[in-house]
Amino acid sequence: QIDLDCKFLESQRIMDYSLLLGVHYRAPQYLQSFINDQEADGPGGFCKPSQD
């Protein structure tokens, strides 16, 4: 989807700075930690409310 969005914005000569992002590749030993963190997040990447 991002590729299509970027192509559309480019065709319209629009720059959307919200599309600027960094990609960080983690070492394999940290992959399980990343997966666990993602599963702890709620739907849509939002954090679940704490039970405190």
C-alpha positions as CSV (number, residue, x, y, z in Angstrom):
1,Q,0.0,0.0,0.0
2,I,2.8,2.4,0.8
3,D,4.3,2.0,-2.7
4,L,0.9,2.8,-4.3
5,D,0.5,5.8,-2.0
6,C,4.0,7.1,-2.8
7,K,3.4,6.7,-6.5
8,F,0.1,8.6,-6.3
9,L,1.7,11.5,-4.3
10,E,4.6,11.6,-6.7
11,S,2.3,11.8,-9.7
12,Q,0.5,14.7,-8.1
13,R,3.8,16.4,-7.2
14,I,2.9,16.2,-3.5
15,M,5.4,15.5,-0.7
16,D,3.8,14.1,2.4
17,Y,6.3,14.3,5.2
18,S,4.3,11.9,7.3
19,L,5.6,9.1,5.0
20,L,9.2,9.7,6.0
21,L,10.3,6.9,8.3
22,G,13.4,5.0,9.3
23,V,13.8,1.2,9.0
24,H,16.0,-0.5,11.5
25,Y,16.9,-4.1,11.0
26,R,17.4,-5.9,14.3
27,A,19.9,-8.7,14.9
28,P,18.2,-12.2,14.9
29,Q,18.7,-12.6,18.6
30,Y,16.4,-9.7,19.3
31,L,13.6,-10.9,16.9
32,Q,11.7,-12.8,19.6
33,S,11.7,-9.8,21.9
34,F,10.3,-7.7,19.0
35,I,7.6,-10.3,18.4
36,N,6.6,-10.4,22.0
37,D,6.4,-6.6,22.1
38,Q,4.1,-6.6,19.1
39,E,1.8,-9.2,20.6
40,A,1.6,-7.1,23.8
41,D,0.3,-4.1,21.8
42,G,-3.5,-3.9,21.2
43,P,-5.1,-3.8,17.8
44,G,-3.7,-1.2,15.4
45,G,-0.5,-0.9,17.3
46,F,-1.9,0.9,20.3
47,C,-0.8,-0.1,23.7
48,K,-3.3,-1.9,25.9
49,P,-4.3,0.1,29.0
50,S,-2.5,-1.0,32.1
51,Q,-4.4,-3.0,34.8
52,D,-3.0,-0.8,37.6
